[in-house]
């Protein structure tokens, strides 16, 4: 059978830390707030097919690529973020769903790890 990874469309956040060397990677979700925000979205989850080599995931839409980029950034997977950035391009206006996820990238602006830049 084929393997896939299912993630919620909810926007995650991570616990604040006092220094960039101690950035936490545990992600939290505010499901009460997201229930209100997800009401107008076309999807509530993203599904990522796993390549047969089990080495990477496929993204099927720009929204799913932005969501995966955010999840990888929040988990300090900088090499994977770099690889995925090429998939996150668009020459049209972002949909509300895409814009919402893109706006969450501001959370990683304070990440002072040398690999984050």
C-alpha positions in Angstrom: 0.0 0.0 0.0 0.9 3.6 -0.3 1.9 5.6 2.8 0.7 9.2 3.5 1.1 11.7 6.3 -1.9 13.6 7.5 -1.5 16.9 9.3 -4.2 19.4 10.6 -4.7 22.6 8.8 -4.6 24.3 12.2 -1.8 26.8 12.6 0.7 25.6 15.2 2.8 27.6 17.6 5.7 26.7 19.8 6.4 27.6 23.4 8.5 30.7 23.8 12.1 30.3 24.9 14.4 32.9 26.5 17.4 32.3 24.1 17.6 31.0 20.6 19.9 28.2 21.7 17.0 26.7 23.7 14.3 26.9 21.1 11.7 24.3 21.7 10.4 22.2 18.9 7.2 21.0 20.6 4.2 22.3 18.7 0.9 23.3 20.2 -2.4 23.9 18.5 -5.2 26.2 19.7 -8.1 24.1 18.5 -10.8 26.5 19.8 -9.4 29.4 17.8 -8.7 27.2 14.8 -12.3 25.8 14.8 -13.5 29.4 14.1 -10.8 30.1 11.5 -11.0 26.7 9.7 -14.8 27.3 9.1 -14.1 29.3 5.9 -11.3 27.1 4.6 -11.6 24.6 1.9 -9.6 21.9 3.8 -9.2 21.0 7.4 -6.3 18.6 6.9 -3.4 18.2 4.5 -2.4 14.9 3.2 1.2 14.3 2.0 1.9 11.2 0.0 5.2 9.6 1.0 7.6 8.8 -1.8 8.3 5.1 -2.3 11.9 5.6 -1.0 10.4 6.9 2.2 12.8 9.8 2.0 10.4 12.7 1.2 6.8 13.9 1.0 4.9 15.2 -2.0 3.0 18.5 -1.7 -0.1 18.7 -3.9 -1.0 22.4 -3.6 0.7 25.7 -2.6 -1.3 25.7 0.6 0.0 22.3 1.6 3.6 23.2 0.6 3.4 26.4 2.8 2.0 24.4 5.7 4.7 21.8 5.5 7.3 24.6 5.2 6.0 26.1 8.4 6.0 22.8 10.2 9.5 22.0 9.2 10.7 25.5 10.2 9.1 25.3 13.6 10.8 21.9 14.0 14.2 23.4 13.1 14.6 21.2 10.0 16.4 24.0 8.1 17.8 21.8 5.3 14.3 20.5 4.5 13.0 24.1 4.6 15.6 25.1 2.1 14.7 22.2 -0.2 11.0 22.9 0.1 11.2 26.7 -0.5 11.4 26.1 -4.3 7.9 24.7 -4.2 6.4 27.7 -2.5 6.2 30.1 -5.4 3.2 31.7 -7.0 2.6 34.4 -9.6 -1.0 35.1 -8.6 -2.5 36.5 -5.4 -2.5 34.1 -2.5 -5.8 32.5 -1.5 -7.0 33.3 2.0 -5.8 29.8 3.1 -2.3 30.4 1.7 -2.1 33.9 3.0 -3.1 32.7 6.5 -0.3 30.1 6.5 2.2 32.5 5.0 1.5 35.1 7.6 2.5 32.5 10.3 6.0 32.5 9.0 6.6 35.6 11.1 6.9 33.3 14.1 10.2 32.1 12.8 11.6 35.6 12.3 13.1 35.6 15.8 14.9 32.3 15.1 18.5 33.3 15.5 20.1 30.0 14.6 22.7 30.5 11.9 21.0 27.7 9.8 17.7 29.6 9.8 19.1 32.4 7.5 
